[in-house]
Structures are given as structure tokens and as C-alpha cells.
């Protein structure tokens, strides 16, 4: 019985210390990820990739709509028009990286 009690106490102690160390490591990784995301070079790269993706999507839509014609569902055409209008009215910039408080 004494060995079982010692074993259970060791498991409980290991669990408590492991979760505490795991939480500290999680907080450290979270802080590092936030610092990485706030780096101006990373933000600029992500913004330029998003911009290029929007341009490519617009060109692809035109190519597909020329080949497919009126067979594009109206819901897709409305969504693309909405995105294009939003980009035009916002000066081509999106709200990536901003927070609403």
C-alpha cells in the first residue's frame, strides 16, 4: 500500500509541476507569436501577399467569366463586385491587423 501511495503522490506532483511548466511555456510561445505578428516586416509582407492575392483573384475571375460566360452563379458575381467596390472605396487598403475596440 505504501508503494501505491508513493506512486500516486509522485504522479500528482509530476502532473502539477508539468502543467505549471506547460502553462509558462504556452505563455512564452504566445508572447513570441504576438511579437512576431507585430513586426513591421512581417506585417508588410502579409499585407503585400494579401494585396497580390486580391489582384490575382480579380484577374482569375475575369478570365473565368470570359470563358464561362453567364454560367457564373449570381451570388459569386455579387460577392466579387462587393469586394471590388469595397477595395475601390477604401483606397485599396483593407482592415487587416486592426482591432475593433
N, C-alpha and C positions, 0 to 999 in steps of 0.2 A: 504494500500500500504506500509505503514511504517513497518508493521509486516512481510510482504513478503521480503522486502529489508533486514531487520534484520535477517530473517531466511536464506536467500541466503548468506549473509555475514558470518553467522555462519557456514554454510555448506562449503563455500570456505575456511575459516580459519581452520576448522577441517580437511579438505582434505589436505591442505598444511602442517599442523603440523603432521598429520598422515603419510603422505608419507615421510616426513623428518625423523620421528622416525622409520618408517619401513625400510628405507634405512640404518640407523645406525645399526638397529638390524640385517639386512641382512649382512652387513659388519662384524659385530661381529661374527655371525654364520659362515661365510666364513673363517674368521681368525682361529676360533676354529677348524673347519674341517681340515684346512691345517696343523695346529699344530698336530692334531690327526694323520693325514696321515704320517707325518714326524717322528712320534715317532718310535724309533728303535724296540720296542717290537711289535708294530702293523705291521711294515714292515716285520719283521722276521716271524710273524705268517702268514701274507698274502703270503709271498714267499714260506713258507713250505706247505701251503694249495695248492698253485698253483703247486708245485712240486708233491705233493701227487696226485693231480687231473690228472696230466700228466701221472704218473705211473699207476694209475687206468685205465685211458683211453687206455693206451698201452696194459695192461693185458686184458681189456674187448675186445679190438679189436682182440687179438689173440684167445680168447675164442669164440667170434662170428665167426671169419673167419674159425676156425676149425669146427664149427657146420654148418656153411652156405656153406663153400667151396668157389668155384669160383663165387658164386652169388653176391658177394660184388661188387658194381659198381667200375669201374676202377678209376674214379675221386676220390672216397673216399680212395681207396688204395694208389693212388699217393699222396694225401694230407697227409695221415698218414706217408708214407715214407719220405716225405719232412720234416714234423715236427720232426720225429725221427732223420733224418740226421742233421737237424739244431741243435737239442739238443746235439748230439754227437760232432759236430764241435765246439760248443760254450762251451764245457766243462760241459754241463748240466745246464748252467745258462741261464736265459732269460734276456730281457731288461726291465723287469718290474720296474717302478719307475724312469727310466731315462728320461731325456728330450733331445730332439734334438734341438740344437740352431743354 
